[in-house]
Amino acid sequence: MKMTFCSIISLFALLTCGSRVSNNNAVVESPATVIAAEDATVEWDTMVYDFGDVSVNDGPLTCTFTLTNNSDEPVAIYEVVSSCGCTGVTWTKAPIKKGESGTITATYKNEDGPMAFDKTLTVYISGIKRPVVLRLRGVVHEKKKSLNELYGEHRIGDFGLKTRSFEAPVLRQGLRVSATADAANLGKAPIKISFADVSPNLSVTVSPNPVPKGATAKITYTISASRELWGRNFYSATPVINGKKSGEALTFTAVTQENFALLTPEQTADSPLPMFTMSTSNFGIGKKGKVITGEFTVENKGKSTLHFFKADSETPALTVSLPPDVPPAKSARVTFALDTSALPLGENVIMISLITNSAIRPVVNIFVAGILE
């Protein structure tokens, strides 16, 4: 939240240099997320494979992604492009018939020494307008660490975890996303893991289960989109270990956006187009403890009505009011109120993410900035 004004420029540069154009639609890849498949044509078992903690002596690391054809026509994997030469890839070359599955196998050479790695595979599939981005990641250590060193900080009983908070890939309406994370049994006997109080639209499994003593396991979580939920949403599940419900829940976060995959080029061109007169509202120097109000002006320069599904703020101290639907060639105001009592002194930059029905600009980021004294 706290950034210098120079950091704003760096942030804009990051958002810009991470984008590319495919089929006339801008795609922005965030370092923390992955673009989910935007078509129900195929379904993935996972889109993020985490090798977890490995050592330099483990040699090449291999994982496999499986996709299932849910359409009525055969699909083909045209090409898979690795983000660097350190990752080799092979894939199913034959057309994949309805209901059948294909695979993409990637091997990270593990020759770069101790370091964290996060590699991407850009997959081009027939029938899907935009490429799908898969991710493989892990942390390479010089020497193997004990399970307690790796998983002890966030343990729940004998259930060892690296974190209790998980960030899912971007979620498109009508689809679901899955990802995996590592866990471990830090006890001296096998543990059986289940989950209680699971949020709607969330499923969580552990494999193997029971988890043998002194062994690692994979947590797989899947979040399904709901048209009642837009933008950033939080889900939770409480571990049940050997039949005993823990008092601490795991949390999962996903950002839900509209799915424009089935639009024709003509429909995309007729999409609404939100254009703001300014991207940053600067309140100058303010007194900590005061409530600061302001507004942004947005014009719909597209050819159909603009709708805002949700506004996500980086802090609950900033509340946003969205306008009614905006017809083409009309303007509206997005207003905000910032309670500065919970903010730190000095420079503050707070981002607001607006989720829209624009195929051209499905997410618009605007900023509130200023100095508190």
N, C-alpha and C positions, 0 to 999 in steps of 0.2 A: 504494500500500500504506500509506503514511504519511498519516494523517488525524487531525484533531482530533476529539474526541468530539462537538463541535457538527456536524462534518461528517457524522456518522452520521445525525443528524436530517435534514440536507439531502438525503442520499442516499435515505433512506426517502421523503422528499417527492417526489423526482424519480421514484422507482419508482412512486409512487402516482399522481401527476398525469399520467403518461404512459400511463395505462391507460384502457380503455373497455370496455363490455360489449356483446357481439354474440351473439345467439342463446344467451343465458345463459352464455356462456363468456368469461372475462376474457382480454383480449388486451393484452399490454404491449409497447409499441413502444420499442425502444432507439434512442438517437440514432445509434449506430454501425451499426445493422443495419436490415434490413427484413423484415417478415413474409412468408415465402414462401407461395406458393399451397399450400393444404393439401389439395388434391384432385388426383388424376391426370386430372381432366376436361379441363384445358387445360395446355398447355406453352408457356412463354415463351421467346423468343429471348434476352432479357435482362430483368432486373428493376431494374437500376441503369444509367442512362446518364450518363456523365461527359463533359461538353463539354471538359474540360481547361482550359487557359489561353486566355482570350480577352481582347479589349480593349473598352473602352466604345464604341469606334467600329464594332464589328462588327454592331451592331443586333440585332434579335430572333434568338434561337437556337432552332432547331427539331429535335426528335428524334422517332423513331417506335418504339413497342414493338409486337411482333407476337406474337399468341397463336394457337396451333393447337388445334382441338377434337379431343381424343383419345377422346371418348365416342361412344356409339352414337346419341345424340339431339342435335338442334340445341341450341346454347347461345346466349344473348343477353347483351350487355353492357347492363345496365339503366341504370347511371349511373357517371360518373367525376367525382369531387370533387377539385378542386385545393386545395392548402393555402393559397393566397393568390391575390389578384386579379392578381398579376404574371405568372401562368402561364395561358395559354389552352389549351383542350383540345378535340379532336374525336375521334370514334371511330366504328367500324363500327356502324351502326344495325340493319342487317338480321340475322336469325338466322344463325349460323355453322354450317354443316352438318358432319357427321362428316368428318374429314380435311382440312377447309378452314381457312383462317386469316382473322383479323380484325386490325385495327390500332387503336392509340390514338396519336394524334399530339399532342404538347405543344409549346407555344411559350413560352419565357421571354422576357419583353419586354426585359430587359437595360436597364432605365431607372434602376436604383438606384445607379449609379456603381461605382467600384472596390470590390469586396468578394467574399468567397466566398459562394456560395449553395447551398442544399440543399433542394429542393422535393419534395413528395410528391403522388402521385395515388392516391386511394383508389377502387378499382375494385369495383363490385358486379356479379357475374356469376351467371346462373341456374345452379343445380346445385351451387354452391359456398357453403357455409354462412357462411364469414367473408369479409369484403372482402379483396381483395389490395392490397397497398401497393407502388406503383412509385416509384422515386426518380430525379430528375434533378438533377445538381449540376455545379459548375464553379467557377472562380476568375476574376473579372473584374479586369483591370489597367487602370491609367490609360493606359499606353503598352505596346505590344507588347515582350516580352522576347525575347532570343535563345534559340534552342534549347538552347545550352549553359548559359545561366542557368537555364532551366527544368528541364532533364533531366540536367545534367552531374554532379550530386552523387553519384548512384548508378549511374553508367554502368558497363557491362561491355563493354570494348573500345569499339566505335563504337555500341553499343546503349545509348541513353540512357534512364534511368528516373527517376521521382520517388521511388520506393521499391522495395525488393526484398521487401517483406512486404505481403500483401494479405489483407483481411478479407472473407469471403463473407457473403451474407445467411444468416439462420437456415435450416437444412436440416431438412426433415421426412422421416421414414422413407418409403421407397417413391418418393421424388421426387428431383429434382436442381435445383440452383440455378446460375445463370450471372451473371457480372458482367463489366464491362470496365474497363480502365485505359489510360492514355496512355503511349506510348513514342515514341522518336524515333531517327532515324539521324543521328548526329553526325559521320559521316565524309564523305569526298569521293567515295564510290562507293556504288552500291546494296549492300545487305546482305540475305542470305537467312537467315531465322531458323527454326530448328526446336528441338525440346527432347528431351533425353535424361534417363534415370533418372527418368521421370515416375511419381509415386506412383500406386498403384491407386486407382480411383474419381475420378481427376483427368484432365482434358484441357485443353490450353492451345494457342491458336492466335494468330497475328498477321496483321493485315490492314491495308494491302496487304502482300503478301509475294512478291517482295523489296520492301524498304522503300527508296524512292528516296533519293538523297543529299539531306540537308537537309530531310527531310520527317518528318511525324509518322505514327504508326500506332496501331491499337487492339489491345491484348492482351485476348482473351476467354478467360476460364477458367470451366470447368464442373466442379462437384463432385457426384457421385452418392452418395446415402445408402447405408449398409450397416448391417445389423442387428448387425454385429460392432463397430461404432464408435458410441459415444454421447458426448454432451457435446462439449467442445472438443477438436478434433483438428487435427494439422498435416500438410500435404501439401507436396511440393516438386517442382520441375522445373528442370533445368539447361539454360540456353540454349546452343544450338549456332549459332555465327555463321559463315556462309560455310563450313560444314563443319568448323569447329574448335570443339571442346567447351570451354566456359569452365570455370574452376575454382570458380565461384560459382553457387549455386542460388538460385532464387526460392522463397519460402515462401508458402503459402496456408493460411488458417485458416477453419474452419467449425464451428459448434455444431449438433450433431444432436440432435433431439428426436423423441419419438413423434408419429405422425400420427393425430389423433383425428377427422379430417374426416368419416369415414363413419359415425360413431356416431349412433344415434338419440338424441333427447332423453332417452328412458328409460334408455338405456345410459350416457349421460353422468351422469344422476342416480344411477346405481348404481356410479359410479366410486369408487375409493378416494380418501380425502381426508386428506393428511398435515397434522397440526397440531402445531407445536412449542410446548412450554411456555415457551420463551424463544427469541428470535431472535438474541441476542448473548450469547456466553460471555465474561465479563470476568475476566481473570486478575489484575487489579489492577496492582501494581508487581512486576515480575520482574527477575531478574538476567540480563543479556545473557550468552549462552553456555550457559545452562541449557536443558533440554528440559522444556517445559510440557505437561502433559496435561489433558484435560477431556472433557466429554461434553454432548450435547444429548439431551433426551427427546422422542420423537415419538409421537403417538397417531394411529392410523388411525380417523378418525371417519366414514369412508365405508362403503359397502356391499359392497365386494369387496376382495380381498387387495392390499396395497400392496407395490410392488416399486421399489427404487432401482436404476436402470441404472448410474449413475456419479456420483462426486463430483469436481468440478473445484475446485481451490484456486488462488488468485491467485499463490501462491509454492510451489515444491517444498519449502520448509522446513516446510510444514504438510501432514502426511499424515492421511488420513481413513479410518476403518474403518466400513463400512456394515453394518447388521444383515441377517439373513435376512428373507425376506418376512414382512410384518406382517399378520395377519388382522384383519378388522373388529373394532373396539372393543378392540383390544390395543395395548400400548405397546412400544417398543423404544428402544435407545440408539444414537446416532451418536457415536462417540468420535474424538478427534483427538490428535495429538502434534505439538508445535511446537518445532522446533530454532531457538532464538533467535540462534544464533551468526552467522547471515548477515543478520539484521535490523538496521535502524538504531536508534540510541538514541532515546528519546522515545516519543511515542504511536504505536501501530501498530493499524490496523484491517485485517483480512484477510477477504475474502469467500469463502465456499464456495458453489458452485452445485450443487444436487442435482437430477439429471435423474430424473424419476419416471414411473410409468405412470398418473398421475392426470390425467384429462381436465380437471379443474378447476384443479389446480395442477401443470402439467407440469414447472415449474422452481421450486424453492424456494431462496431465498438466505438463508443464515445467516452470522453474523459471529463472529470471534474478535478480541477487543480487549484492549489493556492498555498499560502503560508500561514500557519497558525502561531500566534505568540501569546 
